[in-house]
Each structure stands twice: as C-alpha cells, then as structure tokens.
Amino acid sequence: MTNEAHERLAVFRSDSGITLSFGPNTYFIDSSDPFHNIALKALDQDDYVPFYIEIAKREGLGPEFRDTLMREIENLADSED
C-alpha cells in the first residue's frame, strides 16, 4: 500500500455555475459554458464520470484518459461475465 493521499472530487453548485475541486486544483464551469448543461444532468443522475472527463480535458489529458477509462470499463465488463 502506498502512502499517497487520495484525491477526491468535490462538486459545488451555485447560481453562477459549478465549481469542481480535485486534489489541489479547482475548476469553474460557468453557467454559460456548454458543458454546464451536461454537468447539471450528471448531478441529477449522480454520475460523476463526466466531471472527471472534463477535468482531464482541461488538463490536456483527454486522449490518454479516455483510453484508460475505456480499458477499465472493458475490464469491469469482462469480470462481470
């Protein structure tokens, strides 16, 4: 087991938008941002995957993150069979 701190996603919603906090970083999704509508739907469904994808995109990790996420989804699907 490693001694690394676990990073957790925190989501704060206000009239002006949504703030994401992940580890030492924070990200603001303005209510005029096209992702804001997706974020609202994700919150309604308790689905936080879109937030992790948005964070990865903002960090410039989109393709690598997507590929890793797809591998994990395939691994989970295989283990359920």
N, C-alpha and C positions, 0 to 999 in steps of 0.2 A: 504494500500500500504506500502511496506517495504522500508527501507532506504538503502538496499543493492545495491552495484554497479553492473551494468550489465556487465557480461563478454562477450566479443565479439571475434570471431575468425578472425584472420588476417593471410593471406597466402602470402608468398613472394617466388617467383620463381627465381632461378639463374642457372648458368651452372653446379654448383656443387650439386644442389639438391633443396629441398623445405623446407622452414622454416615455422613452424606453431607457432603462438602466440595466447594463450588463457588465459585470465586473467594474472596472474603473471608468468605463465610458458611458456617456448618456447621449441619446439621440432624440430629436424632437420631430414629430410628424405634424406639420401644420394642418389645420382643418381644410386648407385649400389644396393640399398635396393629393394627387390622385390615389396614393396608397392609403390615405385616410379612410376611404370607404371600405377597402379590404380589411383594414385594421378593426373597424367597427364591427364588421361581420365576424371576424375572427374572435373578437372579445365576446360577442353574443353566443358563439359556439364553444367557448373555452378552448379554442385552438390556437396555440402559441407558435406553431411551426412558421406561419408567415412572418412573424416578428424576427425569428432567427434568420430567416432568408433575407429579410430587409436589412438587418444588421450586417450580414455577410456581404451583401451588395454594396452597402455604404463603406465597408472596409476594403472593397476591391477583391473580395474572395468569392465572388459569385460562382464561377465555373467549378472551382475546386470544392467548394461547399456543396454545390448541387450534386456533384459526382459522389462525394462521400455520403451525403444523405440518401441518394438513390441506392447505393450499396447497402447501407444499413436497413433500408426498407426491404430490399430483396432478401437480406439475411433473416430479418424477422419473419417474412412470409415463408421462407424455407423452413424455419424452425417450428412454425405452426402446423406444417403439413405432417 
